[in-house]
Amino acid sequence: MKWNLTGLKFLYPPEDFPGSFSNKLMQERHEIMRKQKIMEIRMNLERAESISAALKSLHPLDHLQFLQNNLDIFRAENALEETVLNLFYRENGSFLADGHFTLWHDLFSECNRERFYSLGQPLPGDGAIAYRGSITDSPSGFCWTISNRKVNWFRKRWQDKDLGGGTIYSTSVRPEDILIYLEKDGEKELIVTPEFLDRATINTI
């Protein structure tokens, strides 16, 4: 496949030494080895016959940029929604530090809602009270939970503000407000739509 590789770094520490050597010969050898490694990655990408193979050729820190560069290919291969979901959960959660809101807003807006929803389970009932926590007092996040057990654990953990902690928020959600609902490993998490966050009433508990 023909990929757009704009903005990719390809190599990251420890595989790539970020500094420079005082010894000229060592520096030259380092640059040659670096170019060879990048050339090998590029060749693997050219030979990749699937999106999963292409992603395996890249460092995980390049995956988001690679996805943004090649949205049309991911969409044509019916891999956009699942890839966005997997990358989102690498660094986001209902009680994890807030990620890059605008980035995820744009990516979720690119996704097909029906296909995204089909990757999870139906939201129990006609609706639910959802919760999220933020250590930066930011209520506008995409990942929420309907697990009272998880909320109560964090409420006890964060009740003494002198010891740090964060703020817990709640909102009411309906099936049409969410992109996906997932029950796995004891978690009951959901991702809300960008449109929902534009109009949601979010309370502090």
C-alpha positions in Angstrom: 0.0 0.0 0.0 1.0 3.6 -0.5 1.1 5.3 2.9 1.4 8.9 3.9 4.4 8.9 6.3 4.5 12.6 7.0 5.6 13.5 10.5 6.6 10.0 11.6 9.8 9.7 13.7 10.2 6.0 13.1 12.8 5.6 15.9 12.6 6.4 19.6 14.8 5.8 22.6 16.3 3.4 23.6 16.4 2.1 20.0 17.5 5.6 18.9 20.2 7.5 20.8 18.9 11.1 21.0 22.2 12.8 21.7 25.5 13.1 19.8 28.9 11.4 20.3 32.0 13.4 20.9 33.9 10.9 18.8 33.4 11.7 15.1 33.7 8.1 13.9 31.2 7.0 16.4 28.8 9.7 15.4 29.1 8.8 11.7 28.5 5.1 12.5 25.5 6.1 14.5 24.0 8.1 11.7 24.6 5.3 9.2 22.9 2.7 11.5 20.0 5.1 12.1 19.4 5.6 8.4 19.6 1.8 7.8 17.0 1.2 10.5 14.6 3.8 9.1 15.1 2.4 5.6 14.2 -1.1 6.9 11.0 0.3 8.5 10.0 2.1 5.3 10.6 -1.1 3.3 8.5 -3.1 5.7 5.7 -0.6 5.3 5.9 -0.8 1.5 5.6 -4.6 1.7 2.8 -4.5 4.3 -0.4 -6.0 2.8 -2.6 -5.1 5.7 -3.1 -2.3 8.2 -2.2 -4.5 11.1 1.1 -5.4 9.4 1.8 -1.7 8.8 1.2 -0.9 12.4 3.4 -3.7 13.6 6.2 -2.2 11.5 6.0 1.1 13.4 6.8 2.2 16.9 3.6 2.6 19.0 4.3 6.3 19.4 3.9 6.8 15.7 0.6 5.0 15.4 -1.6 8.0 16.0 0.2 10.1 13.5 0.1 7.2 11.0 -3.7 6.9 11.5 -4.3 10.6 11.0 -2.2 10.6 7.8 -4.1 7.6 6.4 -7.7 8.0 7.5 -9.1 7.1 4.1 -7.2 3.9 3.8 -8.3 2.8 7.3 -11.9 3.7 6.4 -11.7 1.8 3.1 -10.4 -1.3 4.9 -13.1 -1.1 7.6 -10.4 -0.7 10.2 -10.9 2.9 11.3 -13.3 2.4 14.2 -11.4 -0.5 15.8 -8.1 1.2 15.4 -9.3 4.5 17.0 -10.8 2.5 19.9 -7.6 0.6 20.5 -5.4 3.7 20.4 -7.8 5.6 22.6 -7.8 3.0 25.4 -4.0 2.9 25.4 -3.9 6.3 27.2 -7.4 7.2 28.2 -9.9 5.9 30.8 -12.6 7.1 33.1 -10.1 7.7 35.9 -6.9 8.3 33.9 -5.2 11.6 33.2 -7.1 13.6 30.5 -5.7 13.0 27.0 -5.7 15.3 24.0 -9.4 16.3 23.8 -9.3 18.0 20.4 -7.5 15.1 18.8 -10.0 12.5 20.0 -12.9 14.8 19.2 -11.7 14.9 15.6 -11.0 11.2 15.3 -14.3 10.2 16.8 -16.1 12.5 14.4 -14.5 10.6 11.5 -15.9 7.3 12.7 -19.0 5.6 11.6 -21.3 5.5 14.7 -23.1 2.3 13.9 -19.8 0.4 13.2 -18.2 1.8 16.4 -21.2 0.8 18.5 -21.2 -2.7 17.1 -17.7 -3.2 18.6 -19.1 -3.2 22.1 -22.2 -4.3 24.0 -25.7 -2.6 24.3 -25.9 -0.1 27.2 -28.0 -1.7 30.0 -31.5 -0.4 30.1 -32.7 2.9 28.6 -30.0 4.9 30.2 -27.6 5.2 33.1 -25.7 7.6 35.4 -22.1 7.8 34.2 -19.1 9.0 36.1 -15.5 10.1 35.3 -12.7 11.4 37.4 -10.1 14.1 36.6 -7.0 15.2 38.4 -7.0 18.4 36.4 -10.7 19.4 37.1 -11.7 18.8 33.5 -15.2 17.4 33.2 -15.2 17.2 29.4 -13.7 13.8 28.7 -14.9 11.1 26.4 -14.4 8.1 28.7 -17.0 7.4 31.5 -18.0 4.5 33.7 -21.3 3.2 35.1 -19.5 1.1 37.7 -20.5 2.2 41.2 -17.8 0.0 42.6 -15.1 1.9 40.7 -16.6 5.3 41.6 -16.7 4.5 45.3 -13.1 3.3 45.3 -11.9 6.6 43.9 -14.2 8.6 46.1 -12.6 7.1 49.2 -9.1 7.5 47.7 -9.6 11.1 46.8 -11.7 12.3 49.7 -8.7 14.0 51.5 -7.8 16.8 49.1 -4.7 17.6 51.2 -3.3 14.3 49.9 -3.9 15.2 46.3 -6.6 13.4 44.3 -9.1 14.7 41.8 -12.7 15.5 41.1 -15.5 13.1 40.2 -18.2 14.1 37.8 -21.5 12.6 36.8 -23.9 12.9 33.9 -27.0 11.0 32.5 -26.4 9.1 29.3 -28.8 7.3 26.9 -27.8 4.7 24.2 -27.9 7.4 21.5 -25.3 9.5 23.5 -22.6 6.9 23.3 -20.2 5.6 20.7 -19.5 2.3 22.5 -20.2 0.5 25.8 -17.7 -2.1 27.0 -17.8 -4.6 29.8 -14.4 -6.3 30.2 -12.1 -7.2 33.0 -14.7 -6.0 35.5 -14.9 -2.6 34.0 -18.1 -0.9 32.7 -16.8 1.9 30.5 -18.3 3.9 27.7 -17.2 6.5 25.3 -19.7 9.3 24.6 -20.2 11.1 21.3 -18.6 14.5 20.6 -22.1 15.9 20.1 -23.1 14.7 23.6 -20.3 16.6 25.3 -21.4 19.8 23.4 -24.7 19.8 25.3 -24.3 17.5 28.3 -25.2 18.6 31.8 -22.2 17.5 34.0 -22.3 17.6 37.8 -19.6 17.4 40.4 -20.2 14.8 43.1 
